[in-house]
Amino acid sequence: MRLLFAEKLADRITLVAQRLPQVPVIVRERRAAAIVATMIGARQLVRSTSDPELSAIHLQTGAETAYNLAATPD
């Protein structure tokens, strides 16, 4: 199960990295990993609360942070 998760996670990071601006590969891969980690973390926070308003804040903040990471120049 862990191996399958790791494979799918690596696939997702690669997918995100392919859509980032043309910067050095190592920068793209690390930034993509940070974006995916941010998205996963935001999703966990959304699931951890029963307050719809707080869930919306977590989701919006995660999306904004991921976007800012993607838009950051080298």
C-alpha positions as CSV (number, residue, x, y, z in Angstrom):
1,M,0.0,0.0,0.0
2,R,2.8,2.4,0.9
3,L,4.6,1.7,-2.4
4,L,1.5,2.4,-4.4
5,F,0.9,5.6,-2.5
6,A,4.5,6.7,-3.1
7,E,4.2,5.9,-6.8
8,K,1.0,7.9,-7.2
9,L,2.4,10.8,-5.2
10,A,5.5,10.9,-7.4
11,D,3.2,10.8,-10.5
12,R,1.3,13.8,-9.1
13,I,4.5,15.7,-8.4
14,T,5.7,15.1,-11.9
15,L,2.4,16.2,-13.3
16,V,2.6,19.5,-11.4
17,A,6.3,20.0,-12.2
18,Q,5.5,19.7,-15.9
19,R,3.2,22.7,-15.7
20,L,5.5,25.0,-13.9
21,P,7.4,27.8,-15.6
22,Q,10.7,26.9,-17.2
23,V,13.1,27.0,-14.3
24,P,15.9,24.6,-13.5
25,V,14.6,21.0,-13.1
26,I,15.6,20.8,-9.4
27,V,13.7,24.0,-8.7
28,R,10.7,22.7,-10.6
29,E,10.7,19.4,-8.8
30,R,11.1,20.9,-5.3
31,R,8.5,23.5,-6.0
32,A,6.1,20.9,-7.3
33,A,6.6,18.8,-4.2
34,A,5.9,21.8,-2.0
35,I,2.7,22.5,-4.0
36,V,1.5,19.0,-3.7
37,A,2.3,18.9,0.0
38,T,0.4,22.2,0.5
39,M,-2.6,20.8,-1.3
40,I,-2.6,17.6,0.7
41,G,-2.2,19.5,4.0
42,A,-5.0,21.9,3.1
43,R,-7.3,19.0,2.3
44,Q,-6.5,17.3,5.6
45,L,-7.3,20.5,7.5
46,V,-10.6,20.9,5.6
47,R,-11.5,17.3,6.6
48,S,-10.5,17.9,10.2
49,T,-13.1,20.5,11.0
50,S,-16.9,20.4,11.0
51,D,-17.1,24.2,10.7
52,P,-17.9,25.0,7.0
53,E,-16.5,28.6,7.3
54,L,-13.2,27.3,8.7
55,S,-13.0,24.6,6.1
56,A,-13.5,27.2,3.4
57,I,-10.7,29.3,4.9
58,H,-8.3,26.3,4.9
59,L,-9.2,25.4,1.3
60,Q,-8.8,29.0,0.1
61,T,-5.5,29.5,1.9
62,G,-4.2,26.3,0.6
63,A,-5.2,27.2,-3.0
64,E,-3.7,30.6,-2.7
65,T,-0.4,29.3,-1.3
66,A,-0.1,26.6,-4.0
67,Y,-0.8,29.3,-6.7
68,N,1.8,31.6,-5.2
69,L,4.4,28.8,-5.1
70,A,3.6,28.0,-8.8
71,A,3.9,31.7,-9.8
72,T,7.1,32.4,-7.9
73,P,9.9,33.2,-10.3
74,D,13.2,31.4,-10.0
